[in-house]
Every structure is written in C-alpha cells, then in structure tokens.
Amino acid sequence: MAHSHFRPAPWSGAVVIAIAATLAASADLAAQVPSRDVQIAEAVMAAPAEDRGGARVIGWREDGTTLTLREGTNALICLADNPNQDAWNVACYPKSIEPYMARGRELREQGITDSQEVTKRRWDEADAGTLEMPEAPATVYILHGEGFNAATGEVIEPFLRWAIYSPWATAESTGLSLSPGGPGAPWLMFPGTPGAHIMITPSPPGGGI
C-alpha cells in the first residue's frame, strides 16, 4: 500500500544505518579486511550480551562486498565494521528489518554510492509495497569506537546508541518530538516515511551531543 509523505534530506544516524549504510570498496584498502573471526567478534559487540552467541553475522570480502560469516540461531543480525570507512562502527538489528538493510547493501554493491539515491529507492519501493518493512518497531543497536582490540576482545572507547525503526510513524502517532530534547532523549526522525525511526543518543565519551 502506498503512503504519502514528505521527503527530508535522507541522512540517518542509524547505520544505516549502519546499518544499513555501506560503501563500495577501494582496492588500496583491501588488505585491511580483518579475519573472519575478528569480524565476528567485533560485530556482535553491538548486541545485548545475552544475544551475541546466536546472532547471524555479516562481514566483508576484500572486494568490498558483504557475505554471511556465521549463520544465526536467534532474531539478531550483526554487521561488522566496514574497513573502507574511516570511522569504526558495528551494528545489530532484528531479522524483521533485514530486507530494508539488505536492499541498501545491494544497491551500493551495484554501484549506487549516493546515500540520498539509496534512501530514495528504498523508500519508493517500501511505499509501493515491493520492499518488506517491519510491522512492529525494530531496534537497531549502533556501536561506535576508536577501533577493536582483537587481542582483548574489547572496543576502544565504546559509544552505543539506538535507532528504533517504526515505518511511517508520525509525531501524532508516537507523541515524540521531531528534534532532540537533550542527550539520551528520544525523538522521531523522518516522520511519515518508511525510514521513520526513534533516535536515542546518549552523550558520547568526553561530553557533548
């Protein structure tokens, strides 16, 4: 079923997000792709501790495309850090939003690297009913850091935030503000669109917002 909505500039803090936000690889960075075990270990750090062992893990090949590194036994899917991006981050999310996330990866692997175009295509497909979207809220865990210490299994300066996807949600349907009221305060981004999601962003290490 099609939905009518406005289209703000399609930036999202969700990984999109991560999440959901991947870039085409460049050959000169191929050697930086970590081993399968390291990618799995870092990816699951975004998940709640009790769900890490059973999450499906998606990682990276040297050519910049993605692949499943480990099949899962629970409802979570985790995405390893993209070695072709400067900032380190990993994300986990429920299976219900995988069609949306997978479509973003697919479009980028087809050579569409403009984030606004990727978002527009996904939203158009969701509105047309050809891209499956979650029927209930779907939480994306996005973990940032200065890197991952494979020797200790720890993220360096970790910072976790959340994006709760609720497609086509509005301020009226959620009672949420459309702008952040302060660190950690929930607010609704992209209201009325397939990409509508509740943002929860605590103060990062060192303060600020």
PASE-865157 format. One record per residue (C-alpha): residue in one letter; x, y, z. Coordinates in Angstrom, 3 decimals, decimal comma, always signed. Example, Ala and Ser with C-alpha at 12.3 -4.5 7.8 and 13.67 -1.06 7.14 Angstrom:
{A {+12,300 -4,500 +7,800}}
{S {+13,670 -1,060 +7,140}}
END
This chain:
{M {+0,000 +0,000 +0,000}}
{A {+1,409 +3,387 -0,978}}
{H {+1,813 +6,101 +1,637}}
{S {+2,042 +9,834 +1,098}}
{H {+4,851 +11,597 +2,943}}
{F {+7,354 +14,375 +2,672}}
{R {+10,995 +13,543 +1,983}}
{P {+13,564 +15,402 +4,096}}
{A {+17,243 +15,119 +3,250}}
{P {+17,841 +11,382 +3,820}}
{W {+20,547 +11,478 +6,464}}
{S {+20,238 +8,982 +9,276}}
{G {+22,259 +8,360 +12,371}}
{A {+21,183 +4,756 +12,285}}
{V {+23,784 +2,814 +10,303}}
{V {+22,065 +2,716 +8,481}}
{I {+22,105 +2,790 +9,002}}
{A {+24,870 +1,233 +9,592}}
{I {+23,348 -0,078 +9,464}}
{A {+22,357 -0,302 +6,595}}
{A {+24,997 +2,268 +5,196}}
{T {+27,809 +0,639 +3,293}}
{L {+30,211 +1,992 +0,671}}
{A {+31,844 +0,411 -2,342}}
{A {+35,347 -0,854 -1,652}}
{S {+38,589 +0,573 -2,949}}
{A {+41,401 -1,793 -3,890}}
{D {+44,068 +0,012 -1,917}}
{L {+42,242 -0,728 +1,363}}
{A {+41,606 -4,391 +0,668}}
{A {+44,488 -5,564 +2,855}}
{Q {+42,800 -4,019 +5,910}}
{V {+39,910 -6,507 +5,925}}
{P {+40,158 -8,384 +9,255}}
{S {+39,916 -12,153 +9,534}}
{R {+36,564 -13,905 +9,747}}
{D {+36,950 -14,498 +13,493}}
{V {+37,826 -10,870 +14,196}}
{Q {+34,916 -9,582 +12,148}}
{I {+32,527 -11,839 +14,039}}
{A {+33,974 -10,848 +17,405}}
{E {+33,705 -7,128 +16,703}}
{A {+30,285 -7,248 +15,038}}
{V {+28,468 -8,864 +17,954}}
{M {+29,732 -6,269 +20,428}}
{A {+26,786 -4,070 +19,414}}
{A {+24,274 -6,712 +20,556}}
{P {+22,995 -7,266 +24,087}}
{A {+25,424 -9,672 +25,782}}
{E {+22,881 -12,493 +26,016}}
{D {+22,237 -12,407 +22,242}}
{R {+25,810 -12,268 +20,921}}
{G {+26,427 -16,002 +20,672}}
{G {+23,406 -16,684 +18,464}}
{A {+23,412 -13,669 +16,160}}
{R {+23,921 -14,045 +12,441}}
{V {+26,998 -12,075 +11,359}}
{I {+27,535 -10,287 +8,061}}
{G {+31,082 -9,246 +7,177}}
{W {+33,255 -8,039 +4,339}}
{R {+35,220 -9,529 +1,468}}
{E {+38,401 -7,939 +0,151}}
{D {+36,486 -6,601 -2,885}}
{G {+34,185 -4,611 -0,596}}
{T {+31,104 -6,814 -0,962}}
{T {+29,376 -8,428 +2,007}}
{L {+28,828 -12,053 +2,958}}
{T {+27,418 -14,077 +5,828}}
{L {+30,294 -15,072 +8,111}}
{R {+28,129 -17,016 +10,551}}
{E {+24,542 -18,220 +10,473}}
{G {+22,422 -17,290 +13,460}}
{T {+20,143 -19,067 +15,883}}
{N {+18,261 -16,059 +17,277}}
{A {+16,483 -12,998 +15,902}}
{L {+19,508 -10,698 +15,612}}
{I {+21,766 -9,892 +12,663}}
{C {+25,072 -8,083 +13,214}}
{L {+27,161 -6,199 +10,666}}
{A {+30,941 -5,973 +11,050}}
{D {+32,863 -2,724 +10,656}}
{N {+33,358 -1,596 +7,064}}
{P {+37,159 -1,358 +6,674}}
{N {+36,707 +1,071 +3,778}}
{Q {+35,203 +3,735 +6,033}}
{D {+37,290 +5,964 +8,269}}
{A {+35,092 +5,728 +11,365}}
{W {+34,783 +2,415 +13,223}}
{N {+31,258 +1,216 +13,932}}
{V {+29,266 -2,008 +14,023}}
{A {+25,526 -2,581 +14,248}}
{C {+22,974 -5,233 +15,151}}
{Y {+19,282 -5,358 +14,325}}
{P {+16,370 -7,835 +14,232}}
{K {+15,553 -10,001 +11,212}}
{S {+12,359 -8,020 +10,640}}
{I {+14,296 -5,096 +9,170}}
{E {+16,841 -7,150 +7,206}}
{P {+15,042 -6,699 +3,845}}
{Y {+15,477 -2,917 +4,203}}
{M {+19,107 -3,214 +5,307}}
{A {+19,954 -5,825 +2,679}}
{R {+18,451 -3,678 -0,068}}
{G {+20,766 -0,825 +0,902}}
{R {+23,791 -3,113 +0,687}}
{E {+22,585 -4,486 -2,637}}
{L {+22,164 -1,044 -4,186}}
{R {+25,618 +0,054 -3,073}}
{E {+27,191 -3,116 -4,408}}
{Q {+25,512 -2,295 -7,718}}
{G {+27,484 +0,955 -7,748}}
{I {+24,914 +3,377 -6,316}}
{T {+27,014 +5,125 -3,701}}
{D {+24,984 +8,321 -3,272}}
{S {+23,223 +7,902 +0,077}}
{Q {+20,272 +10,067 -0,938}}
{E {+19,634 +7,939 -4,024}}
{V {+19,864 +4,729 -1,995}}
{T {+17,370 +6,111 +0,511}}
{K {+15,005 +7,354 -2,193}}
{R {+14,926 +3,978 -3,936}}
{R {+14,270 +2,080 -0,731}}
{W {+11,528 +4,463 +0,343}}
{D {+9,891 +4,322 -3,081}}
{E {+9,966 +0,528 -3,027}}
{A {+8,573 +0,419 +0,513}}
{D {+5,777 +2,825 -0,401}}
{A {+4,974 +0,687 -3,450}}
{G {+4,814 -2,425 -1,286}}
{T {+7,669 -4,171 -3,070}}
{L {+10,130 -3,850 -0,177}}
{E {+9,094 -5,596 +3,029}}
{M {+9,183 -3,434 +6,149}}
{P {+8,818 -4,443 +9,811}}
{E {+5,272 -4,482 +11,150}}
{A {+6,425 -3,826 +14,722}}
{P {+9,176 -1,487 +15,996}}
{A {+12,664 -2,802 +15,177}}
{T {+15,620 -1,716 +17,299}}
{V {+18,999 -1,101 +15,684}}
{Y {+21,999 -1,058 +18,020}}
{I {+24,848 +1,093 +16,681}}
{L {+28,201 +0,834 +18,439}}
{H {+30,945 +3,367 +17,705}}
{G {+34,532 +3,361 +18,911}}
{E {+38,135 +4,143 +18,118}}
{G {+38,618 +0,551 +16,975}}
{F {+38,503 -3,050 +18,123}}
{N {+41,303 -4,715 +20,085}}
{A {+41,251 -8,292 +18,789}}
{A {+43,734 -9,426 +21,437}}
{T {+41,495 -8,395 +24,343}}
{G {+38,132 -8,618 +22,574}}
{E {+37,315 -5,066 +23,609}}
{V {+36,089 -1,991 +21,762}}
{I {+38,277 +1,060 +22,280}}
{E {+36,213 +3,940 +23,736}}
{P {+32,806 +2,381 +23,002}}
{F {+29,727 +4,529 +22,461}}
{L {+26,349 +2,835 +21,943}}
{R {+23,219 +4,453 +20,554}}
{W {+19,863 +3,190 +19,320}}
{A {+17,517 +3,727 +16,386}}
{I {+14,064 +2,156 +16,729}}
{Y {+12,542 +1,842 +13,275}}
{S {+8,772 +2,343 +13,095}}
{P {+7,934 +2,835 +9,407}}
{W {+5,517 +5,701 +8,632}}
{A {+5,311 +6,724 +12,295}}
{T {+4,470 +10,363 +12,996}}
{A {+4,731 +12,766 +15,898}}
{E {+0,993 +12,311 +16,390}}
{S {+1,162 +8,502 +16,465}}
{T {+4,160 +8,367 +18,827}}
{G {+3,836 +11,523 +20,903}}
{L {+7,504 +12,223 +20,234}}
{S {+9,286 +15,451 +19,398}}
{L {+10,809 +15,856 +15,929}}
{S {+14,062 +17,181 +17,391}}
{P {+16,330 +16,002 +20,234}}
{G {+15,438 +17,473 +23,590}}
{G {+18,842 +16,660 +25,061}}
{P {+21,349 +13,814 +25,368}}
{G {+19,517 +10,500 +25,634}}
{A {+16,087 +11,982 +24,957}}
{P {+14,123 +10,046 +22,314}}
{W {+12,937 +11,878 +19,219}}
{L {+11,427 +10,922 +15,872}}
{M {+13,445 +11,212 +12,667}}
{F {+11,938 +11,134 +9,161}}
{P {+8,302 +11,131 +10,357}}
{G {+5,714 +9,778 +7,947}}
{T {+8,275 +7,927 +5,822}}
{P {+9,280 +4,264 +5,536}}
{G {+12,514 +5,260 +7,278}}
{A {+10,836 +6,789 +10,337}}
{H {+12,759 +5,874 +13,456}}
{I {+13,139 +6,906 +17,067}}
{M {+16,640 +8,140 +17,853}}
{I {+18,188 +7,661 +21,299}}
{T {+21,684 +9,124 +21,513}}
{P {+23,386 +9,487 +24,920}}
{S {+26,204 +11,906 +25,486}}
{P {+29,333 +10,480 +23,822}}
{P {+32,543 +9,909 +25,790}}
{G {+34,044 +13,272 +26,643}}
{G {+30,700 +15,080 +26,726}}
{G {+28,866 +16,974 +24,029}}
{I {+25,901 +15,741 +21,987}}
END
